[in-house]
């Protein structure tokens, strides 16, 4: 490890310290209860907390209270797109909230998903799609950004007729463009060139 770090000389009466604890901490004002996730945006400009009480977005340069969004019911999943364009959350009120991270302190676009509670999100970077899965096996795919209302999905796919436990698009650079979903012992795969053909 020679050359990797420099330690100040010590004496027998002053043994080297292995205590790496922070000298202080900051307790943030949240208004959140039962926090589900904490996410930093790329570069760490914002910290985003989601909970059953709502979503809080802090600007890390000053940790101001920032935006607090309180939907009618509890927040469940929250995700940031791989390209750092979008923050997406959902709630038990059967809506999906989509935040533009460049303007994250603005109010989100809201999509009513109507049928059931959302369980997973997935982002397709090739087409700027958001896939939303729910407890009854439906997968709705929306074009981003949301351009107007009413919001209509570009595709509506039927999965395993049960709660979808995982949802993922193939990454950039893959051969083809695929969406995979799982539930229990079942795995479903769609070729997103012809997504209505399920493998």
BAMARRO-802276 format. One line per field, with one value per residue: residue in one letter; x, y, z of N, C-alpha, C, O, CB in turn. Coordinates in nm, 2 decimals. Atoms other than C-alpha are relative to their C-alpha. Glycine has a CB too. Layout:
<recs>
resn: (A,...)
n.x: (X,...)
n.y: (Y,...)
n.z: (Z,...)
ca.x: (X,...)
ca.y: (Y,...)
ca.z: (Z,...)
c.x: (X,...)
c.y: (Y,...)
c.z: (Z,...)
o.x: (X,...)
o.y: (Y,...)
o.z: (Z,...)
cb.x: (X,...)
cb.y: (Y,...)
cb.z: (Z,...)
</recs>
This chain:
<recs>
resn: (X,X,X,X,X,X,X,X,X,X,X,X,X,X,X,X,X,X,X,X,X,X,X,X,X,X,X,X,X,X,X,X,X,X,X,X,X,X,X,X,X,X,X,X,X,X,X,X,X,X,X,X,X,X,X,X,X,X,X,X,X,X,X,X,X,X,X,X,X,X,X,X,X,X,X,X,X,X,X,X,X,X,X,X,X,X,X,X,X,X,X,X,X,X,X,X,X,X,X,X,X,X,X,X,X,X,X,X,X,X,X,X,X,X,X,X,X,X,X,X,X,X,X,X,X,X,X,X,X,X,X,X,X,X,X,X,X,X,X,X,X,X,X,X,X,X,X,X,X,X,X,X,X,X,X,X,X,X,X,X,X,X,X,X,X,X,X,X,X,X,X,X,X,X,X,X,X,X,X,X,X,X,X,X,X,X,X,X,X,X,X,X,X,X,X,X,X,X,X)
n.x: (0.08,-0.09,0.02,0.14,0.05,-0.10,0.05,-0.08,-0.07,0.07,-0.08,0.07,0.11,0.11,0.01,0.07,0.15,0.08,0.13,0.03,0.13,0.01,0.01,0.14,0.10,0.10,0.13,0.07,0.14,0.05,0.15,0.02,0.02,-0.02,-0.07,-0.02,-0.13,-0.08,-0.07,-0.08,-0.01,-0.14,-0.07,0.04,0.06,0.12,0.04,0.14,0.05,0.14,0.06,0.15,0.06,-0.03,-0.13,-0.08,-0.12,-0.09,-0.11,-0.11,-0.10,0.04,0.10,0.13,0.11,0.03,0.14,0.07,0.12,0.08,0.11,0.11,-0.03,-0.14,-0.10,-0.06,-0.13,-0.06,-0.12,-0.06,-0.04,-0.15,-0.06,0.02,0.10,0.13,0.03,0.14,0.05,0.14,0.07,0.12,0.12,0.00,-0.06,-0.15,-0.05,-0.12,-0.07,-0.12,-0.11,-0.06,0.09,0.06,0.07,0.13,0.10,-0.02,0.11,0.07,0.07,0.09,-0.02,0.13,0.04,-0.05,-0.11,-0.13,-0.10,-0.13,-0.03,-0.12,-0.02,-0.06,-0.07,0.00,0.12,0.06,0.12,0.01,0.08,0.06,0.06,0.09,0.02,0.08,-0.07,0.00,-0.12,0.04,-0.13,0.03,-0.10,-0.04,0.08,0.15,0.03,0.13,0.10,-0.03,-0.12,0.03,-0.12,-0.03,0.03,0.06,-0.04,0.05,-0.10,0.03,0.13,-0.04,-0.09,-0.13,-0.10,-0.12,0.02,-0.12,-0.03,-0.14,-0.08,-0.05,-0.10,0.04,0.06,0.14,0.06,0.09,0.06,0.02,0.08,0.01,0.09,-0.01,-0.09,0.02,-0.07,0.06,-0.10,0.05,-0.09,0.06,0.03,0.14,0.02,0.12,-0.03,-0.06,-0.07)
n.y: (-0.12,-0.11,-0.10,-0.02,-0.09,-0.05,0.00,-0.08,0.08,0.02,0.04,0.11,-0.05,-0.04,0.10,-0.04,0.01,0.06,-0.06,-0.07,-0.06,-0.14,-0.08,-0.05,0.04,-0.09,0.06,-0.08,-0.01,0.09,0.03,0.14,0.11,0.13,-0.03,0.12,-0.01,-0.13,0.01,-0.12,-0.01,0.00,-0.12,-0.03,-0.14,0.01,0.12,0.02,0.10,0.04,0.07,0.01,-0.13,-0.09,-0.01,-0.12,-0.02,-0.10,-0.04,0.03,-0.11,-0.07,0.08,-0.07,0.10,0.03,0.03,0.11,0.04,0.09,0.05,0.04,0.12,0.04,0.02,0.13,-0.01,-0.12,0.03,-0.10,0.06,0.02,-0.12,-0.10,-0.10,0.02,0.06,0.05,0.06,0.04,0.01,0.08,-0.07,0.05,-0.09,-0.01,-0.13,-0.01,-0.13,-0.03,-0.03,-0.13,-0.10,0.09,-0.06,-0.02,0.11,0.12,0.05,0.11,0.10,0.10,0.13,0.05,0.14,0.07,-0.06,0.02,0.07,-0.02,-0.09,0.03,-0.11,0.04,-0.12,-0.01,-0.07,-0.09,0.06,0.04,0.11,0.00,0.13,-0.01,0.13,0.09,0.05,-0.10,-0.08,-0.11,-0.07,-0.14,-0.08,-0.12,-0.06,0.00,-0.11,-0.06,0.09,0.12,0.08,0.13,0.08,0.04,0.15,0.06,0.14,0.09,0.09,0.13,0.00,0.00,-0.11,0.00,-0.02,-0.07,-0.06,-0.06,-0.01,0.03,-0.12,-0.05,0.08,0.14,0.04,0.00,-0.07,0.10,-0.02,0.12,-0.01,0.13,0.01,0.13,0.09,-0.03,-0.11,-0.04,-0.08,-0.06,-0.07,-0.13,-0.03,0.04,0.03,0.08,0.14,0.04,0.13)
n.z: (0.00,0.00,0.09,0.02,-0.10,-0.09,-0.14,-0.09,-0.10,-0.13,-0.11,-0.07,-0.08,0.10,0.11,0.12,-0.02,0.11,-0.01,0.12,-0.01,0.03,-0.12,-0.02,0.11,0.02,0.00,0.10,-0.01,0.10,0.01,0.05,-0.10,0.06,0.12,0.09,0.08,0.01,0.13,0.05,0.14,0.04,-0.05,-0.14,-0.01,-0.08,-0.07,0.01,-0.10,0.02,-0.12,0.01,-0.02,0.12,0.05,-0.04,0.08,-0.06,0.08,-0.09,-0.02,-0.12,-0.07,-0.02,0.00,0.14,0.04,-0.07,0.07,-0.08,0.07,-0.08,-0.07,-0.03,0.11,0.00,0.06,0.05,0.09,0.08,0.13,0.01,0.06,-0.10,0.05,-0.06,-0.13,0.01,-0.13,0.01,-0.13,-0.01,0.07,0.13,0.09,0.01,0.00,0.08,-0.02,0.08,-0.10,0.03,-0.07,-0.10,-0.10,0.06,-0.03,0.09,0.08,-0.07,0.09,-0.07,0.05,-0.01,-0.03,-0.12,-0.06,0.08,-0.07,0.06,0.11,0.08,0.10,0.12,0.05,0.15,0.05,-0.10,-0.05,-0.14,-0.01,-0.13,-0.03,-0.11,-0.07,0.08,0.11,0.12,0.03,0.09,0.04,0.03,0.06,-0.07,-0.11,0.01,0.08,-0.02,-0.07,-0.09,0.03,0.05,0.02,0.14,0.00,-0.12,0.01,-0.10,-0.05,-0.06,-0.07,-0.14,-0.03,0.06,-0.11,0.06,0.13,0.05,0.14,0.03,-0.01,0.13,0.05,0.01,0.13,-0.02,-0.11,-0.07,-0.13,-0.07,-0.13,-0.08,-0.11,-0.05,0.08,0.14,0.06,0.13,0.07,0.11,0.09,0.00,0.14,0.01,-0.14,-0.03,0.02,-0.13,0.01)
ca.x: (0.00,0.31,0.24,-0.14,-0.19,0.00,-0.04,0.07,0.33,0.19,0.33,0.26,0.04,-0.16,-0.25,-0.37,-0.75,-0.97,-1.27,-1.41,-1.74,-1.86,-1.81,-2.17,-2.48,-2.76,-3.12,-3.33,-3.68,-3.89,-4.27,-4.22,-4.34,-4.24,-3.97,-3.95,-3.64,-3.37,-3.22,-2.94,-2.96,-2.64,-2.38,-2.56,-2.75,-3.07,-3.17,-3.51,-3.70,-4.03,-4.26,-4.62,-4.67,-4.53,-4.21,-3.95,-3.68,-3.38,-3.12,-2.79,-2.59,-2.79,-3.03,-3.32,-3.66,-3.73,-4.04,-4.28,-4.54,-4.82,-5.05,-5.39,-5.25,-4.93,-4.62,-4.49,-4.21,-3.98,-3.71,-3.48,-3.42,-3.07,-3.02,-3.12,-3.40,-3.69,-3.80,-4.11,-4.32,-4.66,-4.92,-5.21,-5.44,-5.36,-5.16,-4.80,-4.61,-4.34,-4.09,-3.85,-3.52,-3.40,-3.70,-3.75,-3.89,-4.19,-4.51,-4.50,-4.71,-4.97,-5.09,-5.40,-5.33,-5.68,-5.67,-5.44,-5.15,-4.81,-4.54,-4.25,-4.11,-3.87,-3.72,-3.63,-3.36,-3.39,-3.75,-3.79,-4.05,-4.17,-4.31,-4.55,-4.64,-4.91,-5.04,-5.27,-5.00,-5.07,-4.78,-4.86,-4.59,-4.59,-4.40,-4.19,-4.22,-4.59,-4.73,-5.09,-5.40,-5.57,-5.25,-5.28,-5.02,-4.84,-4.87,-5.07,-4.92,-5.07,-4.82,-4.87,-5.22,-5.05,-4.83,-4.53,-4.22,-3.95,-3.95,-3.66,-3.57,-3.25,-2.96,-2.83,-2.60,-2.79,-2.88,-3.24,-3.47,-3.64,-3.87,-3.87,-4.12,-4.14,-4.40,-4.35,-4.20,-4.30,-4.09,-4.23,-4.02,-4.13,-3.94,-4.01,-3.99,-4.32,-4.42,-4.76,-4.59,-4.51,-4.25)
ca.y: (0.00,0.22,0.55,0.52,0.71,0.93,0.89,1.14,1.00,0.86,0.79,0.49,0.71,0.81,0.50,0.54,0.59,0.36,0.57,0.68,0.81,1.15,1.43,1.54,1.46,1.66,1.57,1.67,1.80,1.54,1.53,1.17,0.86,0.50,0.60,0.36,0.49,0.76,0.83,1.08,1.21,1.19,1.43,1.44,1.77,1.64,1.39,1.24,1.06,0.87,0.74,0.66,1.03,1.17,1.27,1.52,1.66,1.83,2.04,1.91,2.23,2.38,2.10,2.34,2.18,2.20,2.05,1.84,1.65,1.48,1.26,1.14,0.81,0.62,0.63,0.29,0.25,0.53,0.52,0.74,0.67,0.55,0.87,1.08,1.26,1.13,1.06,0.84,0.75,0.59,0.57,0.37,0.63,0.44,0.72,0.76,1.08,1.18,1.45,1.61,1.61,1.92,2.10,1.88,2.14,2.18,1.98,1.63,1.50,1.26,0.95,0.77,0.40,0.30,-0.08,-0.17,-0.07,-0.03,-0.27,-0.19,0.06,0.01,0.27,0.21,0.45,0.37,0.50,0.71,0.47,0.41,0.07,0.05,-0.30,-0.37,-0.65,-0.80,-0.86,-0.56,-0.37,-0.02,0.16,0.54,0.78,1.03,1.32,1.33,1.56,1.62,1.47,1.23,1.01,0.70,0.42,0.34,-0.03,-0.23,-0.58,-0.87,-1.06,-1.35,-1.26,-1.21,-0.96,-0.87,-0.90,-0.78,-0.57,-0.47,-0.34,-0.47,-0.22,0.01,-0.17,-0.50,-0.70,-0.61,-0.44,-0.66,-0.63,-0.90,-0.95,-1.22,-1.34,-1.64,-1.92,-1.75,-1.53,-1.34,-1.18,-0.93,-0.82,-0.44,-0.42,-0.61,-0.59,-0.75,-1.08,-1.24,-1.52)
ca.z: (0.00,-0.01,-0.18,-0.17,0.15,0.39,0.77,1.03,1.27,1.60,1.93,2.16,2.37,2.05,1.86,1.51,1.49,1.27,1.36,1.02,1.15,1.02,1.28,1.23,1.03,0.89,0.97,0.67,0.69,0.51,0.58,0.47,0.65,0.58,0.33,0.03,-0.16,-0.17,-0.51,-0.62,-0.97,-1.18,-1.05,-0.72,-0.79,-0.63,-0.37,-0.41,-0.13,-0.19,0.08,0.15,0.23,-0.10,-0.27,-0.14,-0.37,-0.22,-0.40,-0.25,-0.29,-0.01,0.10,0.07,0.13,-0.24,-0.39,-0.19,-0.39,-0.20,-0.40,-0.28,-0.17,-0.08,-0.31,-0.41,-0.68,-0.77,-1.05,-1.24,-1.61,-1.71,-1.92,-1.61,-1.80,-1.59,-1.23,-1.22,-0.91,-0.86,-0.59,-0.46,-0.63,-0.95,-1.11,-1.23,-1.18,-1.43,-1.34,-1.59,-1.40,-1.59,-1.43,-1.13,-0.91,-1.15,-1.10,-1.26,-1.55,-1.41,-1.59,-1.46,-1.50,-1.38,-1.35,-1.07,-0.84,-1.03,-0.93,-1.17,-1.42,-1.71,-1.95,-2.31,-2.42,-2.79,-2.83,-2.51,-2.38,-2.02,-1.95,-1.65,-1.50,-1.25,-1.02,-1.28,-1.54,-1.77,-1.92,-2.06,-2.26,-2.29,-2.51,-2.33,-2.28,-2.21,-2.48,-2.38,-2.22,-2.22,-2.21,-2.43,-2.42,-2.75,-2.66,-2.42,-2.35,-2.15,-1.93,-1.70,-1.56,-1.22,-1.04,-1.24,-1.02,-1.27,-1.58,-1.80,-2.15,-2.31,-2.27,-2.55,-2.78,-2.76,-3.08,-3.11,-2.86,-2.60,-2.31,-2.05,-1.76,-1.49,-1.25,-1.03,-1.25,-1.58,-1.80,-2.10,-2.37,-2.63,-2.94,-2.93,-3.31,-3.31,-2.95,-2.99,-3.08,-2.74,-2.72)
c.x: (0.08,-0.04,-0.15,-0.06,0.11,-0.06,0.09,0.07,-0.08,0.10,-0.07,-0.12,-0.12,-0.01,-0.08,-0.15,-0.05,-0.14,-0.03,-0.14,0.00,-0.01,-0.13,-0.09,-0.11,-0.14,-0.09,-0.15,-0.07,-0.15,-0.03,-0.02,0.02,0.08,0.03,0.13,0.06,0.09,0.07,-0.01,0.15,0.07,-0.04,-0.07,-0.12,0.00,-0.15,-0.04,-0.15,-0.05,-0.15,-0.07,0.02,0.14,0.06,0.12,0.08,0.11,0.12,0.10,-0.04,-0.10,-0.12,-0.11,-0.05,-0.15,-0.05,-0.13,-0.08,-0.12,-0.11,0.03,0.15,0.08,0.05,0.13,0.04,0.13,0.04,0.05,0.15,0.06,-0.02,-0.09,-0.12,0.00,-0.15,-0.04,-0.14,-0.06,-0.12,-0.12,0.00,0.04,0.15,0.04,0.13,0.06,0.11,0.11,0.06,-0.08,-0.07,-0.09,-0.14,-0.09,0.02,-0.12,-0.06,-0.07,-0.09,0.02,-0.12,-0.02,0.05,0.13,0.13,0.10,0.14,0.00,0.11,0.01,0.07,0.07,0.00,-0.12,-0.05,-0.13,0.01,-0.10,-0.05,-0.07,-0.08,-0.03,-0.09,0.07,0.00,0.13,-0.05,0.13,-0.04,0.12,0.04,0.07,-0.15,-0.04,-0.13,-0.09,-0.12,0.13,-0.04,0.13,0.02,-0.02,-0.06,0.02,-0.06,0.11,-0.06,-0.13,0.02,0.09,0.13,0.11,0.13,-0.04,0.12,0.01,0.15,0.08,0.04,0.12,-0.03,-0.04,-0.15,-0.04,-0.11,-0.05,-0.03,-0.07,0.00,-0.11,0.00,0.10,0.00,0.08,-0.05,0.10,-0.07,0.11,-0.07,-0.01,-0.14,-0.05,-0.13,0.02,0.08,0.07,-0.03)
c.y: (0.13,0.10,0.03,0.09,0.05,0.02,0.09,-0.09,0.00,-0.04,-0.12,0.05,0.05,-0.10,0.05,-0.03,-0.07,0.05,0.09,0.07,0.15,0.08,0.05,-0.06,0.11,-0.07,0.08,0.01,-0.08,0.01,-0.13,-0.10,-0.13,0.02,-0.13,0.00,0.13,-0.02,0.14,0.00,0.00,0.13,0.05,0.13,-0.01,-0.13,-0.01,-0.11,-0.03,-0.08,-0.01,0.14,0.09,-0.01,0.13,0.01,0.11,0.04,-0.01,0.11,0.08,-0.08,0.08,-0.10,-0.04,-0.04,-0.12,-0.03,-0.10,-0.04,-0.04,-0.12,-0.04,-0.01,-0.14,0.00,0.14,-0.04,0.12,-0.07,0.00,0.13,0.13,0.11,0.00,-0.06,-0.05,-0.07,-0.04,-0.01,-0.09,0.06,-0.04,0.11,-0.02,0.14,0.00,0.14,0.01,0.05,0.13,0.11,-0.07,0.07,0.05,-0.11,-0.11,-0.01,-0.12,-0.08,-0.08,-0.14,-0.09,-0.14,-0.05,0.08,-0.04,-0.07,0.02,0.10,-0.05,0.11,-0.06,0.12,0.02,0.08,0.10,-0.05,-0.03,-0.11,-0.01,-0.14,0.01,-0.14,-0.10,-0.05,0.09,0.08,0.11,0.08,0.14,0.06,0.11,0.10,-0.01,0.13,0.07,-0.10,-0.01,-0.08,-0.14,-0.08,-0.03,-0.15,-0.04,-0.15,-0.08,-0.10,-0.12,-0.01,0.00,0.11,-0.01,0.04,0.05,0.04,0.07,0.01,-0.05,0.13,0.05,-0.08,-0.15,-0.03,0.00,0.08,-0.08,0.06,-0.13,0.02,-0.14,0.01,-0.15,-0.08,0.04,0.12,0.03,0.10,0.06,0.06,0.14,0.06,-0.03,-0.04,-0.08,-0.15,-0.04,-0.14,-0.09)
c.z: (0.00,-0.11,-0.02,0.11,0.09,0.14,0.08,0.10,0.13,0.10,0.07,0.08,-0.09,-0.11,-0.11,0.01,-0.13,0.00,-0.12,0.00,-0.04,0.13,0.03,-0.11,0.00,0.00,-0.09,0.04,-0.11,-0.03,-0.06,0.11,-0.08,-0.14,-0.08,-0.07,0.01,-0.12,-0.02,-0.15,-0.04,0.03,0.14,0.02,0.09,0.07,0.01,0.10,-0.04,0.12,-0.02,0.02,-0.12,-0.04,0.04,-0.09,0.06,-0.10,0.09,0.02,0.13,0.09,0.04,0.00,-0.13,-0.01,0.09,-0.07,0.08,-0.08,0.09,0.09,0.00,-0.13,0.01,-0.08,-0.03,-0.08,-0.08,-0.13,-0.02,-0.06,0.09,-0.05,0.09,0.14,-0.01,0.14,-0.03,0.14,0.00,-0.06,-0.14,-0.10,0.00,-0.02,-0.07,0.01,-0.11,0.09,-0.03,0.07,0.11,0.10,-0.05,0.03,-0.11,-0.09,0.07,-0.10,0.08,-0.07,0.03,0.06,0.13,0.05,-0.08,0.09,-0.06,-0.12,-0.08,-0.11,-0.12,-0.06,-0.15,-0.05,0.10,0.05,0.15,0.00,0.15,0.02,0.13,0.06,-0.07,-0.13,-0.12,0.00,-0.09,-0.03,-0.05,-0.07,0.09,-0.09,-0.03,-0.07,0.03,0.07,-0.09,-0.05,-0.05,-0.02,-0.15,-0.02,0.13,-0.01,0.12,0.04,0.05,0.08,0.16,0.02,-0.07,0.10,-0.06,-0.14,-0.05,-0.15,-0.01,-0.01,-0.14,-0.04,-0.02,-0.15,0.02,0.12,0.06,0.13,0.07,0.13,0.06,0.10,0.05,-0.08,-0.15,-0.04,-0.14,-0.06,-0.13,-0.09,-0.03,-0.14,-0.04,0.13,0.03,-0.03,0.13,-0.02,0.11)
o.x: (0.03,-0.05,-0.19,-0.16,0.22,-0.16,0.21,0.01,-0.14,0.21,-0.19,-0.21,-0.23,0.04,-0.16,-0.19,-0.02,-0.22,0.02,-0.19,0.10,-0.07,-0.16,-0.04,-0.12,-0.15,-0.12,-0.20,-0.04,-0.19,-0.14,0.04,-0.02,0.02,0.08,0.19,-0.02,0.16,0.02,0.00,0.24,0.01,0.02,-0.07,-0.15,0.06,-0.22,0.01,-0.22,0.03,-0.20,-0.18,-0.05,0.22,0.00,0.20,0.04,0.16,0.13,0.17,0.05,-0.14,-0.17,-0.10,-0.10,-0.23,0.02,-0.22,-0.02,-0.22,-0.09,-0.03,0.23,0.03,0.08,0.23,-0.04,0.20,-0.04,0.11,0.22,0.18,0.01,-0.08,-0.19,0.08,-0.23,0.04,-0.20,0.01,-0.16,-0.23,-0.08,-0.02,0.21,-0.03,0.22,0.00,0.19,0.10,0.11,-0.03,-0.20,-0.17,-0.22,-0.04,0.05,-0.23,0.02,-0.15,-0.05,0.00,-0.13,-0.09,-0.02,0.18,0.15,0.11,0.24,-0.11,0.20,-0.09,0.17,0.00,0.03,-0.10,-0.16,-0.23,0.11,-0.21,0.03,-0.16,-0.05,0.03,-0.10,0.01,0.05,0.19,-0.08,0.21,-0.13,0.23,-0.05,0.13,-0.19,-0.01,-0.15,-0.05,-0.15,0.16,-0.10,0.22,-0.08,-0.05,-0.03,-0.03,-0.08,0.16,-0.15,-0.15,-0.06,0.14,0.20,0.10,0.22,-0.12,0.18,-0.03,0.23,0.02,0.03,0.20,0.05,-0.07,-0.20,0.04,-0.21,0.01,-0.09,-0.05,-0.01,-0.14,-0.02,0.22,0.07,0.10,-0.07,0.16,-0.14,0.20,-0.18,-0.06,-0.21,-0.07,-0.15,-0.07,0.20,0.01,0.02)
o.y: (0.24,0.06,0.13,0.16,-0.01,0.08,0.08,-0.19,0.09,-0.08,-0.14,-0.03,0.08,-0.08,0.14,-0.13,-0.03,-0.01,0.20,0.11,0.22,0.03,0.10,-0.12,0.19,-0.17,0.20,-0.09,-0.05,0.02,-0.16,-0.08,-0.14,-0.02,-0.23,-0.11,0.23,-0.11,0.24,-0.10,0.02,0.24,0.14,0.19,0.08,-0.23,0.08,-0.22,0.07,-0.16,0.04,0.15,0.19,-0.10,0.24,-0.09,0.23,-0.05,0.06,0.11,0.13,-0.03,0.07,-0.21,-0.15,0.01,-0.21,0.05,-0.21,0.03,-0.04,-0.13,0.04,-0.06,-0.19,0.06,0.23,-0.13,0.21,-0.18,0.08,0.16,0.24,0.23,0.11,-0.15,0.03,-0.14,-0.01,-0.02,-0.14,0.00,0.01,0.13,-0.08,0.22,-0.07,0.23,-0.08,0.15,0.20,0.22,-0.06,0.00,0.11,-0.22,-0.08,0.04,-0.20,-0.03,-0.15,-0.15,-0.20,-0.16,-0.11,0.17,-0.15,-0.05,0.02,0.11,-0.12,0.16,-0.14,0.22,0.13,0.17,0.16,0.02,-0.05,-0.10,0.01,-0.17,0.09,-0.24,-0.21,-0.11,0.06,0.11,0.08,0.10,0.15,0.03,0.18,0.06,-0.03,0.24,0.19,-0.22,0.08,-0.07,-0.21,-0.02,-0.05,-0.19,0.02,-0.22,-0.02,-0.18,-0.19,-0.11,-0.05,0.18,-0.12,0.14,0.10,-0.02,0.15,-0.09,-0.03,0.23,-0.02,-0.13,-0.22,0.06,-0.09,0.14,-0.12,0.14,-0.22,0.12,-0.24,0.12,-0.24,-0.05,-0.02,0.21,-0.06,0.18,-0.02,0.12,0.14,0.17,0.04,-0.16,-0.14,-0.23,-0.01,-0.23,-0.20)
o.z: (0.01,-0.22,-0.09,0.08,0.10,0.16,0.07,0.14,0.17,0.07,0.04,0.10,-0.04,-0.22,-0.10,0.07,-0.24,-0.07,-0.13,-0.10,-0.01,0.23,0.14,-0.20,0.09,-0.07,-0.06,0.09,-0.23,-0.14,-0.10,0.22,-0.19,-0.24,-0.03,-0.09,0.03,-0.13,0.00,-0.21,0.05,0.01,0.19,0.13,0.17,0.03,0.04,0.09,-0.06,0.17,-0.12,-0.01,-0.13,0.00,0.03,-0.11,0.07,-0.17,0.20,0.13,0.19,0.20,0.15,-0.05,-0.15,0.06,0.11,-0.08,0.11,-0.10,0.21,0.20,-0.05,-0.23,0.12,-0.03,-0.05,-0.04,-0.11,-0.12,0.04,-0.03,0.05,-0.01,0.11,0.16,-0.05,0.20,-0.13,0.24,-0.11,-0.06,-0.22,-0.21,0.09,-0.10,-0.04,-0.03,-0.13,0.15,0.06,0.10,0.12,0.17,0.02,0.07,-0.22,-0.06,0.13,-0.18,0.17,-0.19,-0.03,0.16,0.21,-0.02,-0.12,0.21,0.02,-0.19,-0.02,-0.16,-0.11,-0.10,-0.20,-0.13,0.08,0.06,0.20,-0.04,0.24,-0.05,0.22,0.01,-0.03,-0.21,-0.23,0.10,-0.21,0.06,-0.14,-0.04,0.14,-0.19,-0.14,-0.02,0.00,0.09,-0.17,-0.17,0.03,-0.08,-0.22,-0.13,0.24,-0.10,0.23,-0.04,-0.01,0.15,0.23,-0.07,-0.06,0.16,0.02,-0.21,0.03,-0.22,0.08,-0.05,-0.24,0.04,-0.07,-0.22,0.09,0.19,0.00,0.19,0.01,0.20,-0.01,0.15,-0.03,-0.08,-0.23,0.04,-0.22,0.00,-0.20,-0.04,-0.09,-0.16,-0.11,0.16,0.14,0.00,0.14,-0.08,0.12)
cb.x: (-0.09,0.15,0.05,-0.07,-0.11,0.05,-0.01,-0.09,0.14,-0.12,0.03,0.10,0.04,0.03,-0.06,0.05,-0.07,0.01,-0.03,0.01,-0.06,-0.13,0.10,0.00,-0.06,0.02,-0.06,0.02,-0.04,0.03,-0.06,0.12,-0.14,-0.13,0.14,-0.11,-0.03,0.08,-0.09,0.14,-0.07,0.00,-0.02,0.12,-0.03,-0.12,0.07,-0.04,0.01,-0.02,0.04,-0.05,0.06,-0.04,0.00,0.04,-0.04,0.07,-0.02,0.07,-0.01,-0.06,0.06,-0.02,-0.11,0.08,-0.01,-0.03,0.03,-0.05,0.05,-0.12,-0.08,0.00,0.11,-0.09,0.00,0.04,-0.04,0.13,-0.07,0.03,-0.06,0.14,-0.04,-0.10,0.03,-0.01,0.01,-0.02,-0.04,-0.02,0.02,-0.14,-0.03,0.05,0.01,-0.02,0.07,-0.04,0.10,0.01,-0.10,0.11,0.07,0.01,-0.14,0.02,0.05,-0.09,0.10,-0.15,0.12,-0.07,0.06,0.04,0.02,0.05,-0.03,0.06,0.02,0.00,0.09,-0.10,0.15,-0.01,-0.10,0.00,-0.04,-0.05,0.07,-0.10,0.11,-0.13,-0.07,-0.13,-0.04,-0.12,0.12,-0.10,0.07,-0.04,-0.05,0.11,0.04,-0.07,0.01,-0.06,-0.04,-0.12,0.10,-0.08,-0.01,0.14,0.14,-0.15,0.15,-0.13,0.08,0.11,-0.08,0.06,0.02,0.01,0.03,0.12,-0.13,0.12,-0.02,0.02,0.12,0.04,0.12,-0.11,0.06,-0.06,-0.06,0.08,-0.13,0.14,-0.14,0.13,-0.15,-0.13,-0.04,-0.15,0.16,-0.14,0.12,-0.10,0.02,0.07,0.10,-0.01,-0.01,-0.12,0.08,-0.11,0.16)
cb.y: (0.00,-0.04,-0.04,-0.14,-0.06,0.14,-0.14,0.11,0.05,-0.10,0.11,-0.07,0.12,0.14,-0.13,-0.06,0.13,-0.15,0.07,-0.09,-0.02,0.03,0.11,0.15,-0.14,0.08,-0.01,-0.06,0.15,-0.13,0.11,-0.04,0.00,-0.08,0.07,-0.01,-0.04,0.02,-0.03,0.00,0.13,-0.03,0.11,0.00,0.06,0.01,0.00,-0.04,0.05,-0.08,0.08,-0.09,0.07,0.14,-0.01,0.00,0.04,-0.06,0.15,-0.12,0.10,0.14,-0.07,0.11,0.06,-0.12,-0.04,0.03,-0.05,0.07,-0.12,-0.02,-0.12,-0.13,0.11,-0.11,-0.09,0.10,-0.12,0.07,0.08,-0.12,0.03,0.07,-0.03,-0.08,0.09,-0.11,0.10,-0.13,0.14,-0.04,0.15,-0.06,0.15,-0.09,0.07,-0.04,0.01,0.12,-0.11,0.02,0.06,-0.08,0.12,0.03,0.06,-0.13,-0.03,0.06,-0.08,0.04,-0.07,0.01,-0.09,-0.14,-0.04,0.14,-0.15,-0.13,0.15,-0.14,0.11,-0.06,0.00,-0.14,-0.10,0.14,-0.13,0.12,-0.13,0.12,-0.11,0.06,0.03,0.06,-0.13,0.09,-0.08,0.09,-0.09,0.07,0.05,-0.04,0.14,-0.02,-0.03,0.05,0.07,-0.10,0.00,0.01,-0.13,0.04,-0.08,0.03,-0.01,-0.07,0.07,-0.05,-0.12,-0.14,0.01,0.10,-0.13,-0.10,0.10,-0.08,0.14,-0.08,-0.02,0.15,0.01,-0.04,-0.13,-0.14,0.14,-0.13,0.09,-0.07,0.05,-0.04,0.03,-0.07,-0.14,0.03,-0.03,0.07,-0.08,0.11,-0.08,0.09,-0.06,-0.12,0.12,0.05,-0.03,-0.01,0.03)
cb.z: (0.12,-0.01,-0.13,0.01,0.09,-0.05,0.06,0.07,0.02,-0.01,0.11,0.10,0.09,-0.05,0.06,-0.13,0.02,0.02,0.13,-0.12,0.14,-0.09,-0.01,0.00,0.03,-0.13,0.14,-0.14,0.00,0.03,-0.09,-0.09,0.07,-0.02,0.03,-0.10,-0.15,0.14,-0.11,0.05,-0.05,-0.15,-0.10,0.08,-0.13,-0.09,0.15,-0.14,0.14,-0.13,0.13,0.11,0.12,0.04,-0.16,0.15,-0.15,0.13,-0.05,-0.05,-0.12,-0.03,0.12,-0.10,0.09,-0.04,-0.15,0.15,-0.14,0.13,-0.09,-0.08,-0.06,0.08,0.01,-0.07,-0.12,0.11,-0.09,0.07,-0.12,-0.09,-0.13,0.03,-0.14,-0.09,0.12,-0.11,0.12,-0.08,0.04,0.14,0.02,-0.04,0.05,-0.13,0.14,-0.15,0.14,-0.11,-0.01,-0.15,-0.11,0.06,0.05,-0.15,0.00,0.08,-0.14,0.11,-0.08,-0.01,0.06,-0.13,-0.11,-0.03,0.15,-0.04,-0.01,-0.05,0.04,-0.07,0.07,-0.11,0.05,-0.06,-0.02,-0.04,-0.07,0.09,-0.03,0.02,0.01,-0.03,0.13,-0.03,-0.04,0.01,-0.05,0.07,-0.12,0.13,-0.14,0.11,0.02,0.14,-0.15,-0.13,0.13,0.00,0.12,-0.14,0.08,-0.04,-0.03,0.02,0.00,-0.04,0.10,0.08,-0.04,0.05,0.15,-0.13,0.07,0.00,0.00,0.06,-0.05,-0.13,0.08,0.02,0.09,0.09,-0.04,0.01,-0.05,0.02,-0.01,0.03,-0.03,0.06,-0.04,0.00,0.02,-0.03,-0.01,0.02,-0.04,0.04,-0.14,0.09,-0.10,-0.11,0.08,-0.09,-0.13,0.12,-0.01)
</recs>
